[in-house]
Amino acid sequence: MEKVEPMIGALLRYGWQRVMKTILSELPQEGFTDLQQAHVIVFLYPGPEGLSPGALAERHGMSKQAMNQLLHSLEQLGYLTRGVDPHNRRARIIQLTERGERVVAVARRKLVLLEQEWAAQLGEERFAALKQMLQELRRLPERL
């Protein structure tokens, strides 16, 4: 059987896995021993602040039920609250607690170091071009 080069989905997945491992390796060292990988997606850019649980579920391609389970767990652990939306009293919105904001700060600090590592490995110019191309792809309209 001939060796097939990985397609773009696999290549992006490798980068994503490295990002997640980088974040997850740092959190316990900073005192966040109660977070699991599933929890981490809630904190990722641009973050959950001010969103409804349904909007956050849609952003991450999850069911509302699955997202609400994650949010309930994070709420019990003290990382966020789900309060009443001031614009729609029947709706809920997510607010990070100080503890949740510290998770975001730790993840961001660790990812800055990862980006610096990748820039050093690829060269500043090539890494900047990679980021620019990924930004361009992000702005393309979805066609399903």
N, CA and C atoms as an extended XYZ file, in Angstrom:
432
Properties=species:S:1:pos:R:3:atomname:S:1:resname:S:1:resid:I:1 pbc="F F F"
N         0.854       -1.182        0.000 N   MET     1
C         0.000        0.000        0.000 CA  MET     1
C         0.897        1.241        0.000 C   MET     1
N         0.588        2.171       -0.887 N   GLU     2
C         1.425        3.366       -0.995 CA  GLU     2
C         1.117        4.360        0.123 C   GLU     2
N         2.132        5.067        0.536 N   LYS     3
C         2.002        6.074        1.594 CA  LYS     3
C         1.280        7.296        1.034 C   LYS     3
N         0.202        7.699        1.699 N   VAL     4
C        -0.588        8.844        1.265 CA  VAL     4
C        -0.286       10.014        2.188 C   VAL     4
N         0.001       11.147        1.611 N   GLU     5
C         0.253       12.351        2.407 CA  GLU     5
C        -1.034       12.804        3.088 C   GLU     5
N        -0.930       13.317        4.312 N   PRO     6
C        -2.142       13.785        5.001 CA  PRO     6
C        -2.763       14.976        4.280 C   PRO     6
N        -4.079       15.014        4.275 N   MET     7
C        -4.808       16.123        3.669 CA  MET     7
C        -4.909       17.262        4.684 C   MET     7
N        -5.464       18.362        4.261 N   ILE     8
C        -5.486       19.581        5.078 CA  ILE     8
C        -6.195       19.372        6.415 C   ILE     8
N        -7.272       18.594        6.434 N   GLY     9
C        -7.986       18.344        7.689 CA  GLY     9
C        -7.094       17.695        8.725 C   GLY     9
N        -6.317       16.706        8.297 N   ALA    10
C        -5.396       16.035        9.219 CA  ALA    10
C        -4.295       16.984        9.667 C   ALA    10
N        -3.768       17.765        8.761 N   LEU    11
C        -2.703       18.705        9.123 CA  LEU    11
C        -3.198       19.745       10.127 C   LEU    11
N        -4.414       20.242        9.908 N   LEU    12
C        -4.979       21.199       10.867 CA  LEU    12
C        -5.244       20.522       12.205 C   LEU    12
N        -5.666       19.269       12.165 N   ARG    13
C        -5.915       18.526       13.405 CA  ARG    13
C        -4.630       18.366       14.206 C   ARG    13
N        -3.509       18.115       13.555 N   TYR    14
C        -2.241       17.990       14.274 CA  TYR    14
C        -1.916       19.281       15.020 C   TYR    14
N        -2.115       20.402       14.343 N   GLY    15
C        -1.883       21.690       15.002 CA  GLY    15
C        -2.829       21.895       16.170 C   GLY    15
N        -4.098       21.559       15.974 N   TRP    16
C        -5.110       21.697       17.028 CA  TRP    16
C        -4.743       20.823       18.235 C   TRP    16
N        -4.319       19.594       17.974 N   GLN    17
C        -3.945       18.701       19.066 CA  GLN    17
C        -2.760       19.261       19.850 C   GLN    17
N        -1.830       19.861       19.155 N   ARG    18
C        -0.676       20.471       19.835 CA  ARG    18
C        -1.121       21.640       20.700 C   ARG    18
N        -2.048       22.449       20.198 N   VAL    19
C        -2.590       23.565       20.974 CA  VAL    19
C        -3.249       23.048       22.248 C   VAL    19
N        -4.099       22.044       22.120 N   MET    20
C        -4.798       21.501       23.285 CA  MET    20
C        -3.820       20.888       24.283 C   MET    20
N        -2.844       20.131       23.816 N   LYS    21
C        -1.850       19.537       24.725 CA  LYS    21
C        -1.066       20.625       25.454 C   LYS    21
N        -0.766       21.682       24.746 N   THR    22
C        -0.025       22.793       25.349 CA  THR    22
C        -0.821       23.424       26.480 C   THR    22
N        -2.087       23.678       26.236 N   ILE    23
C        -2.942       24.277       27.267 CA  ILE    23
C        -3.116       23.310       28.434 C   ILE    23
N        -3.460       22.070       28.116 N   LEU    24
C        -3.747       21.087       29.163 CA  LEU    24
C        -2.529       20.756       30.019 C   LEU    24
N        -1.338       20.869       29.449 N   SER    25
C        -0.136       20.585       30.236 CA  SER    25
C         0.138       21.678       31.265 C   SER    25
N        -0.295       22.882       30.988 N   GLU    26
C        -0.010       24.015       31.868 CA  GLU    26
C        -1.041       24.183       32.985 C   GLU    26
N        -2.277       23.851       32.714 N   LEU    27
C        -3.348       24.126       33.681 CA  LEU    27
C        -3.122       23.490       35.058 C   LEU    27
N        -2.758       22.214       35.149 N   PRO    28
C        -2.540       21.638       36.477 CA  PRO    28
C        -1.400       22.319       37.241 C   PRO    28
N        -0.365       22.738       36.511 N   GLN    29
C         0.768       23.418       37.147 CA  GLN    29
C         0.358       24.766       37.733 C   GLN    29
N        -0.723       25.335       37.213 N   GLU    30
C        -1.225       26.618       37.688 CA  GLU    30
C        -2.363       26.451       38.699 C   GLU    30
N        -2.598       25.206       39.129 N   GLY    31
C        -3.605       24.957       40.153 CA  GLY    31
C        -4.975       24.560       39.640 C   GLY    31
N        -5.117       24.411       38.330 N   PHE    32
C        -6.407       24.038       37.751 CA  PHE    32
C        -6.423       22.533       37.485 C   PHE    32
N        -6.470       21.757       38.550 N   THR    33
C        -6.393       20.300       38.442 CA  THR    33
C        -7.744       19.663       38.161 C   THR    33
N        -8.796       20.437       38.209 N   ASP    34
C       -10.143       19.894       38.044 CA  ASP    34
C       -10.696       20.048       36.635 C   ASP    34
N        -9.914       20.596       35.715 N   LEU    35
C       -10.396       20.799       34.341 CA  LEU    35
C       -10.024       19.619       33.460 C   LEU    35
N       -10.959       19.247       32.597 N   GLN    36
C       -10.729       18.197       31.615 CA  GLN    36
C       -10.689       18.831       30.229 C   GLN    36
N       -10.226       18.072       29.245 N   GLN    37
C       -10.109       18.601       27.885 CA  GLN    37
C       -11.443       19.145       27.382 C   GLN    37
N       -12.532       18.466       27.660 N   ALA    38
C       -13.846       18.933       27.195 CA  ALA    38
C       -14.170       20.311       27.753 C   ALA    38
N       -13.742       20.602       28.977 N   HIS    39
C       -14.005       21.905       29.581 CA  HIS    39
C       -13.282       23.030       28.847 C   HIS    39
N       -12.096       22.737       28.364 N   VAL    40
C       -11.222       23.778       27.814 CA  VAL    40
C       -11.848       24.483       26.617 C   VAL    40
N       -12.627       23.774       25.809 N   ILE    41
C       -13.188       24.426       24.623 CA  ILE    41
C       -14.075       25.611       24.974 C   ILE    41
N       -14.681       25.568       26.150 N   VAL    42
C       -15.553       26.673       26.562 CA  VAL    42
C       -14.757       27.979       26.665 C   VAL    42
N       -13.502       27.882       27.049 N   PHE    43
C       -12.679       29.070       27.299 CA  PHE    43
C       -11.973       29.610       26.054 C   PHE    43
N       -11.975       28.855       24.968 N   LEU    44
C       -11.184       29.238       23.799 CA  LEU    44
C       -11.724       30.484       23.111 C   LEU    44
N       -10.816       31.174       22.422 N   TYR    45
C       -11.114       32.419       21.720 CA  TYR    45
C       -12.346       32.263       20.850 C   TYR    45
N       -13.233       33.197       20.867 N   PRO    46
C       -13.225       34.465       21.585 CA  PRO    46
C       -13.823       34.397       22.983 C   PRO    46
N       -14.063       33.195       23.482 N   GLY    47
C       -14.561       33.025       24.837 CA  GLY    47
C       -16.079       33.053       24.912 C   GLY    47
N       -16.611       32.641       26.060 N   PRO    48
C       -18.055       32.508       26.208 CA  PRO    48
C       -18.755       33.745       26.760 C   PRO    48
N       -17.985       34.719       27.178 N   GLU    49
C       -18.514       35.885       27.894 CA  GLU    49
C       -19.675       36.544       27.155 C   GLU    49
N       -20.834       36.616       27.825 N   GLY    50
C       -21.995       37.292       27.274 CA  GLY    50
C       -22.823       36.474       26.293 C   GLY    50
N       -22.406       35.260       26.002 N   LEU    51
C       -23.154       34.411       25.067 CA  LEU    51
C       -24.212       33.598       25.800 C   LEU    51
N       -25.206       33.186       25.076 N   SER    52
C       -26.170       32.233       25.615 CA  SER    52
C       -25.560       30.839       25.481 C   SER    52
N       -25.987       29.903       26.318 N   PRO    53
C       -25.498       28.529       26.159 CA  PRO    53
C       -25.772       27.971       24.753 C   PRO    53
N       -26.915       28.305       24.181 N   GLY    54
C       -27.242       27.832       22.836 CA  GLY    54
C       -26.290       28.370       21.782 C   GLY    54
N       -25.946       29.651       21.886 N   ALA    55
C       -25.016       30.258       20.928 CA  ALA    55
C       -23.627       29.634       21.058 C   ALA    55
N       -23.216       29.360       22.290 N   LEU    56
C       -21.914       28.731       22.502 CA  LEU    56
C       -21.921       27.302       21.951 C   LEU    56
N       -23.012       26.581       22.148 N   ALA    57
C       -23.131       25.221       21.604 CA  ALA    57
C       -23.014       25.248       20.083 C   ALA    57
N       -23.702       26.197       19.462 N   GLU    58
C       -23.647       26.313       18.001 CA  GLU    58
C       -22.232       26.626       17.527 C   GLU    58
N       -21.552       27.522       18.218 N   ARG    59
C       -20.182       27.898       17.853 CA  ARG    59
C       -19.264       26.681       17.826 C   ARG    59
N       -19.476       25.762       18.769 N   HIS    60
C       -18.595       24.605       18.882 CA  HIS    60
C       -19.158       23.335       18.246 C   HIS    60
N       -20.300       23.471       17.562 N   GLY    61
C       -20.865       22.321       16.878 CA  GLY    61
C       -21.347       21.236       17.831 C   GLY    61
N       -21.870       21.658       18.971 N   MET    62
C       -22.349       20.717       19.982 CA  MET    62
C       -23.853       20.870       20.158 C   MET    62
N       -24.468       19.861       20.749 N   SER    63
C       -25.873       19.992       21.092 CA  SER    63
C       -25.998       20.934       22.292 C   SER    63
N       -27.157       21.559       22.430 N   LYS    64
C       -27.395       22.433       23.582 CA  LYS    64
C       -27.306       21.636       24.879 C   LYS    64
N       -27.798       20.422       24.838 N   GLN    65
C       -27.770       19.582       26.031 CA  GLN    65
C       -26.335       19.297       26.469 C   GLN    65
N       -25.467       18.926       25.521 N   ALA    66
C       -24.068       18.639       25.850 CA  ALA    66
C       -23.372       19.891       26.386 C   ALA    66
N       -23.628       21.041       25.746 N   MET    67
C       -23.008       22.281       26.207 CA  MET    67
C       -23.509       22.632       27.605 C   MET    67
N       -24.788       22.487       27.850 N   ASN    68
C       -25.316       22.793       29.180 CA  ASN    68
C       -24.720       21.889       30.253 C   ASN    68
N       -24.418       20.642       29.915 N   GLN    69
C       -23.746       19.758       30.872 CA  GLN    69
C       -22.345       20.278       31.190 C   GLN    69
N       -21.624       20.694       30.156 N   LEU    70
C       -20.289       21.275       30.374 CA  LEU    70
C       -20.379       22.535       31.228 C   LEU    70
N       -21.314       23.399       30.884 N   LEU    71
C       -21.467       24.654       31.617 CA  LEU    71
C       -21.871       24.403       33.068 C   LEU    71
N       -22.732       23.440       33.280 N   HIS    72
C       -23.130       23.099       34.651 CA  HIS    72
C       -21.913       22.650       35.458 C   HIS    72
N       -21.110       21.803       34.855 N   SER    73
C       -19.896       21.320       35.515 CA  SER    73
C       -18.956       22.482       35.844 C   SER    73
N       -18.750       23.368       34.881 N   LEU    74
C       -17.857       24.515       35.092 CA  LEU    74
C       -18.428       25.487       36.123 C   LEU    74
N       -19.730       25.604       36.152 N   GLU    75
C       -20.374       26.459       37.146 CA  GLU    75
C       -20.167       25.879       38.550 C   GLU    75
N       -20.327       24.574       38.678 N   GLN    76
C       -20.121       23.900       39.964 CA  GLN    76
C       -18.673       24.040       40.440 C   GLN    76
N       -17.743       24.074       39.494 N   LEU    77
C       -16.319       24.201       39.824 CA  LEU    77
C       -15.893       25.651       40.052 C   LEU    77
N       -16.793       26.599       39.809 N   GLY    78
C       -16.508       27.994       40.086 CA  GLY    78
C       -15.842       28.779       38.972 C   GLY    78
N       -15.942       28.291       37.723 N   TYR    79
C       -15.294       28.967       36.602 CA  TYR    79
C       -16.203       29.964       35.885 C   TYR    79
N       -17.506       29.795       36.039 N   LEU    80
C       -18.431       30.691       35.341 CA  LEU    80
C       -19.779       30.693       36.057 C   LEU    80
N       -20.592       31.637       35.650 N   THR    81
C       -21.980       31.684       36.103 CA  THR    81
C       -22.860       31.820       34.870 C   THR    81
N       -24.098       31.412       35.019 N   ARG    82
C       -25.094       31.609       33.962 CA  ARG    82
C       -26.173       32.491       34.564 C   ARG    82
N       -26.134       33.743       34.183 N   GLY    83
C       -27.075       34.703       34.726 CA  GLY    83
C       -28.157       35.063       33.739 C   GLY    83
N       -29.052       35.917       34.188 N   VAL    84
C       -30.155       36.374       33.348 CA  VAL    84
C       -29.633       37.433       32.380 C   VAL    84
N       -30.012       37.298       31.126 N   ASP    85
C       -29.649       38.273       30.093 CA  ASP    85
C       -30.434       39.557       30.352 C   ASP    85
N       -29.766       40.703       30.541 N   PRO    86
C       -30.485       41.938       30.827 CA  PRO    86
C       -31.380       42.415       29.672 C   PRO    86
N       -31.122       41.919       28.457 N   HIS    87
C       -31.913       42.305       27.288 CA  HIS    87
C       -33.087       41.369       27.039 C   HIS    87
N       -33.054       40.199       27.666 N   ASN    88
C       -34.120       39.215       27.487 CA  ASN    88
C       -34.201       38.408       28.787 C   ASN    88
N       -35.087       38.784       29.659 N   ARG    89
C       -35.170       38.208       31.002 CA  ARG    89
C       -35.379       36.690       31.000 C   ARG    89
N       -35.854       36.125       29.892 N   ARG    90
C       -36.058       34.676       29.825 CA  ARG    90
C       -34.798       33.928       29.419 C   ARG    90
N       -33.836       34.636       28.879 N   ALA    91
C       -32.604       34.005       28.382 CA  ALA    91
C       -31.503       34.049       29.442 C   ALA    91
N       -30.534       33.161       29.301 N   ARG    92
C       -29.378       33.108       30.187 CA  ARG    92
C       -28.139       33.519       29.397 C   ARG    92
N       -27.179       34.132       30.082 N   ILE    93
C       -25.890       34.434       29.461 CA  ILE    93
C       -24.770       33.955       30.382 C   ILE    93
N       -23.654       33.683       29.770 N   ILE    94
C       -22.500       33.141       30.480 CA  ILE    94
C       -21.572       34.291       30.880 C   ILE    94
N       -21.122       34.243       32.114 N   GLN    95
C       -20.140       35.198       32.621 CA  GLN    95
C       -19.014       34.404       33.274 C   GLN    95
N       -17.775       34.710       32.932 N   LEU    96
C       -16.648       34.066       33.588 CA  LEU    96
C       -16.453       34.666       34.976 C   LEU    96
N       -16.094       33.821       35.908 N   THR    97
C       -15.704       34.293       37.229 CA  THR    97
C       -14.227       34.682       37.166 C   THR    97
N       -13.707       35.191       38.248 N   GLU    98
C       -12.269       35.513       38.298 CA  GLU    98
C       -11.443       34.255       38.033 C   GLU    98
N       -11.892       33.138       38.578 N   ARG    99
C       -11.191       31.857       38.356 CA  ARG    99
C       -11.208       31.496       36.865 C   ARG    99
N       -12.330       31.674       36.199 N   GLY   100
C       -12.422       31.409       34.772 CA  GLY   100
C       -11.534       32.336       33.956 C   GLY   100
N       -11.476       33.593       34.354 N   GLU   101
C       -10.611       34.553       33.660 CA  GLU   101
C        -9.140       34.186       33.820 C   GLU   101
N        -8.784       33.595       34.947 N   ARG   102
C        -7.393       33.155       35.152 CA  ARG   102
C        -7.052       31.991       34.220 C   ARG   102
N        -8.008       31.111       33.965 N   VAL   103
C        -7.785       30.019       33.017 CA  VAL   103
C        -7.486       30.590       31.639 C   VAL   103
N        -8.271       31.567       31.221 N   VAL   104
C        -8.061       32.197       29.917 CA  VAL   104
C        -6.668       32.827       29.854 C   VAL   104
N        -6.259       33.491       30.918 N   ALA   105
C        -4.945       34.140       30.949 CA  ALA   105
C        -3.814       33.110       30.863 C   ALA   105
N        -3.950       32.009       31.578 N   VAL   106
C        -2.932       30.959       31.535 CA  VAL   106
C        -2.846       30.364       30.132 C   VAL   106
N        -4.001       30.039       29.544 N   ALA   107
C        -4.020       29.457       28.199 CA  ALA   107
C        -3.399       30.416       27.193 C   ALA   107
N        -3.760       31.681       27.287 N   ARG   108
C        -3.220       32.672       26.352 CA  ARG   108
C        -1.701       32.796       26.491 C   ARG   108
N        -1.242       32.852       27.723 N   ARG   109
C         0.209       32.964       27.966 CA  ARG   109
C         0.945       31.760       27.383 C   ARG   109
N         0.401       30.586       27.564 N   LYS   110
C         1.038       29.372       27.049 CA  LYS   110
C         1.001       29.341       25.518 C   LYS   110
N        -0.097       29.818       24.925 N   LEU   111
C        -0.200       29.814       23.466 CA  LEU   111
C         0.700       30.854       22.817 C   LEU   111
N         0.944       31.948       23.502 N   VAL   112
C         1.918       32.920       22.994 CA  VAL   112
C         3.290       32.251       22.875 C   VAL   112
N         3.647       31.472       23.883 N   LEU   113
C         4.930       30.760       23.840 CA  LEU   113
C         4.959       29.720       22.722 C   LEU   113
N         3.835       29.028       22.508 N   LEU   114
C         3.768       28.060       21.421 CA  LEU   114
C         3.920       28.749       20.070 C   LEU   114
N         3.254       29.889       19.893 N   GLU   115
C         3.400       30.633       18.636 CA  GLU   115
C         4.844       31.082       18.434 C   GLU   115
N         5.491       31.504       19.494 N   GLN   116
C         6.896       31.902       19.386 CA  GLN   116
C         7.771       30.715       18.989 C   GLN   116
N         7.467       29.555       19.547 N   GLU   117
C         8.212       28.338       19.205 CA  GLU   117
C         8.026       27.988       17.731 C   GLU   117
N         6.775       28.040       17.266 N   TRP   118
C         6.517       27.733       15.865 CA  TRP   118
C         7.157       28.768       14.937 C   TRP   118
N         7.114       30.031       15.327 N   ALA   119
C         7.741       31.077       14.504 CA  ALA   119
C         9.250       30.859       14.422 C   ALA   119
N         9.852       30.454       15.524 N   ALA   120
C        11.294       30.188       15.515 CA  ALA   120
C        11.609       28.986       14.618 C   ALA   120
N        10.748       27.984       14.660 N   GLN   121
C        10.979       26.781       13.870 CA  GLN   121
C        10.748       27.026       12.379 C   GLN   121
N         9.682       27.734       12.039 N   LEU   122
C         9.343       27.968       10.633 CA  LEU   122
C        10.020       29.203       10.059 C   LEU   122
N        10.424       30.096       10.926 N   GLY   123
C        10.899       31.411       10.517 CA  GLY   123
C         9.750       32.398       10.659 C   GLY   123
N        10.088       33.601       11.110 N   GLU   124
C         9.059       34.621       11.381 CA  GLU   124
C         8.183       34.889       10.161 C   GLU   124
N         8.818       35.021        9.003 N   GLU   125
C         8.074       35.362        7.785 CA  GLU   125
C         7.105       34.254        7.374 C   GLU   125
N         7.558       33.011        7.410 N   ARG   126
C         6.693       31.891        7.029 CA  ARG   126
C         5.560       31.717        8.029 C   ARG   126
N         5.867       31.894        9.328 N   PHE   127
C         4.813       31.751       10.335 CA  PHE   127
C         3.773       32.855       10.170 C   PHE   127
N         4.214       34.071        9.917 N   ALA   128
C         3.277       35.180        9.683 CA  ALA   128
C         2.407       34.892        8.457 C   ALA   128
N         3.008       34.324        7.403 N   ALA   129
C         2.243       33.978        6.200 CA  ALA   129
C         1.221       32.883        6.506 C   ALA   129
N         1.597       31.901        7.321 N   LEU   130
C         0.667       30.843        7.717 CA  LEU   130
C        -0.529       31.435        8.446 C   LEU   130
N        -0.266       32.305        9.404 N   LYS   131
C        -1.362       32.929       10.150 CA  LYS   131
C        -2.254       33.768        9.229 C   LYS   131
N        -1.636       34.483        8.303 N   GLN   132
C        -2.410       35.307        7.373 CA  GLN   132
C        -3.305       34.436        6.494 C   GLN   132
N        -2.776       33.331        6.006 N   MET   133
C        -3.578       32.451        5.161 CA  MET   133
C        -4.729       31.831        5.952 C   MET   133
N        -4.473       31.439        7.177 N   LEU   134
C        -5.538       30.883        8.005 CA  LEU   134
C        -6.620       31.931        8.282 C   LEU   134
N        -6.209       33.191        8.471 N   GLN   135
C        -7.188       34.278        8.651 CA  GLN   135
C        -8.048       34.435        7.396 C   GLN   135
N        -7.404       34.359        6.237 N   GLU   136
C        -8.145       34.470        4.985 CA  GLU   136
C        -9.154       33.340        4.846 C   GLU   136
N        -8.759       32.121        5.183 N   LEU   137
C        -9.671       30.980        5.115 CA  LEU   137
C       -10.832       31.162        6.097 C   LEU   137
N       -10.541       31.722        7.250 N   ARG   138
C       -11.586       31.960        8.268 CA  ARG   138
C       -12.663       32.915        7.765 C   ARG   138
N       -12.277       33.846        6.922 N   ARG   139
C       -13.220       34.854        6.422 CA  ARG   139
C       -14.046       34.385        5.223 C   ARG   139
N       -13.678       33.258        4.642 N   LEU   140
C       -14.425       32.750        3.490 CA  LEU   140
C       -15.828       32.340        3.937 C   LEU   140
N       -16.829       32.570        3.096 N   PRO   141
C       -18.185       32.116        3.458 CA  PRO   141
C       -18.229       30.589        3.450 C   PRO   141
N       -19.012       30.040        4.355 N   GLU   142
C       -19.171       28.590        4.408 CA  GLU   142
C       -20.088       28.132        3.297 C   GLU   142
N       -19.707       27.056        2.663 N   ARG   143
C       -20.530       26.458        1.614 CA  ARG   143
C       -20.711       24.996        1.972 C   ARG   143
N       -21.862       24.663        2.442 N   LEU   144
C       -22.112       23.255        2.832 CA  LEU   144
C       -22.952       22.545        1.830 C   LEU   144
